[in-house]
Amino acid sequence: MAGNLPEVTDTNFQAEVIENETAVLVDFWAPWCGPCRIIAPHLEELAGEREDLRIVKLNVDDNPQTAAKYNVMSIPTLLLFKNGQLAHQIIGALPKNRLVQEIEPALAA
């Protein structure tokens, strides 16, 4: 159901996201979430276009610890991590061009 994006879990979040040298955009989602399904193809396109950004998904139903740690209260929530730190947060489904506008400044910083 997660499409072509790699999944991360409570168990491997530290290694896959925090310790990753590349900037990582984490999509907090759930299979029952309509807006999550709407945004998924945009994220997959973006992942294929950008070498400076890794995009992964975290199912909030299966991984509640990480979602709670980052205060994810609604989904989809996208968290951008850069150098192991939370650099930007996007809540809700946005069109691809708006996603790019949101993450570009944080990636460039």
ABEGO torsion letter per residue (X at the ends): XAEABBBBBAAAAAAAAAABABBBBBBBBBAABAAAAAAAAAAAAAAAABAABBBBBBBAAABAAAAAAAGBABOBBBBBBBGGBBABBBBEBBBAAAAAAAAAAAAAX
